[in-house]
């Protein structure tokens, strides 16, 4: 692990009370004998709970997943193997350690193979991440899509030599194929992989591979890791669906949260059925080679006039527009249709597209009922601490604004 001088890296000497610094952990180890360490070790079991991790809360109130040694260590190891990661790799980690992405796929993954971890800063800063990659000759980088967008669009992006990069993981949210390709080409990261999963699954269930064909790497989330089961079911009947049919994606195996949700037996029973299958809430299809394609979120389906609409399809169409950087699509109440489609759009720097142009763009590639009634151009999105878009908060903000607009029209 590359340790920065606190003054140089912008770290405070003591972030807050109750925090133990890394240097203090190393010093404390000197007072523990090998006999003491072995005595404690024999009391542990691989299925013991070791971590309480909050879900991101991007789709509602966060829950606390209870994860075991077996859950986390195996997930880290198999992810490292899929990435062809080893002791010669140097990983730039701009994602937080309080989520599985940073804790499992960075810390434990690197520990399992002896790789080096590089911490760009105390919190995500695109400039710090770019500097760290160049200065520390990082071979890999992690991030959610919004982080990669921020790095690519930084005004100083072209100043940095990123040719040392080889691989990494983009995950935590839907990864637009155009963005993945930009990372491959402009960030010189040809083996960037798409990761998919959830905190309750420790977290990775699917990961693309460098040897996969390019279309597979751009358009799917890859195949499941070893010793994991996956099935796609009809959300209403729970019947397992044939290959290529869209349904809810479910997982079973060593990686499913051993303790469910802490203190929430009802929520646990809703998420993990009696046969041990974790119901993801995501919609997708699996092909004959086991590659999974995510098509949307079950609870995010917009029902407009009896038509089921996937926000994901509309988001992909808008992201195809050359001036669009980020998109979030969701439903808002409507007295006539039940729900209407709303899109929040952030343009790339220098973009000049307006609402009418974007709506016309949608009409060219989507059925008429999928074209957003509302298109709002925004400069920012509400996000979780891990960089995921919070549609729940967007919807709340949109409803308040629409309510004010109606009051103004009536007056």
Secondary structure as GFF3:
##gff-version 3
##sequence-region A 1 411
A	DSSP	alpha_helix	6	9	.	.	.	ID=ss1
A	DSSP	alpha_helix	22	29	.	.	.	ID=ss2
A	DSSP	alpha_helix	34	41	.	.	.	ID=ss3
A	DSSP	beta_strand	49	54	.	.	.	ID=ss4
A	DSSP	beta_strand	64	68	.	.	.	ID=ss5
A	DSSP	alpha_helix	69	83	.	.	.	ID=ss6
A	DSSP	beta_strand	90	92	.	.	.	ID=ss7
A	DSSP	alpha_helix	100	102	.	.	.	ID=ss8
A	DSSP	pi_helix	103	108	.	.	.	ID=ss9
A	DSSP	alpha_helix	109	113	.	.	.	ID=ss10
A	DSSP	beta_strand	116	118	.	.	.	ID=ss11
A	DSSP	alpha_helix	126	135	.	.	.	ID=ss12
A	DSSP	beta_strand	140	143	.	.	.	ID=ss13
A	DSSP	alpha_helix	145	152	.	.	.	ID=ss14
A	DSSP	three_ten_helix	157	159	.	.	.	ID=ss15
A	DSSP	beta_strand	167	170	.	.	.	ID=ss16
A	DSSP	alpha_helix	177	186	.	.	.	ID=ss17
A	DSSP	beta_strand	191	198	.	.	.	ID=ss18
A	DSSP	three_ten_helix	199	201	.	.	.	ID=ss19
A	DSSP	beta_strand	203	207	.	.	.	ID=ss20
A	DSSP	alpha_helix	214	219	.	.	.	ID=ss21
A	DSSP	beta_strand	223	224	.	.	.	ID=ss22
A	DSSP	beta_strand	228	233	.	.	.	ID=ss23
A	DSSP	beta_strand	247	253	.	.	.	ID=ss24
A	DSSP	alpha_helix	265	271	.	.	.	ID=ss25
A	DSSP	beta_strand	278	286	.	.	.	ID=ss26
A	DSSP	beta_strand	292	297	.	.	.	ID=ss27
A	DSSP	three_ten_helix	298	300	.	.	.	ID=ss28
A	DSSP	beta_strand	302	304	.	.	.	ID=ss29
A	DSSP	beta_strand	307	309	.	.	.	ID=ss30
A	DSSP	alpha_helix	311	319	.	.	.	ID=ss31
A	DSSP	beta_strand	324	334	.	.	.	ID=ss32
A	DSSP	beta_strand	338	347	.	.	.	ID=ss33
A	DSSP	alpha_helix	355	365	.	.	.	ID=ss34
A	DSSP	three_ten_helix	368	370	.	.	.	ID=ss35
A	DSSP	beta_strand	374	377	.	.	.	ID=ss36
A	DSSP	alpha_helix	391	410	.	.	.	ID=ss37
###
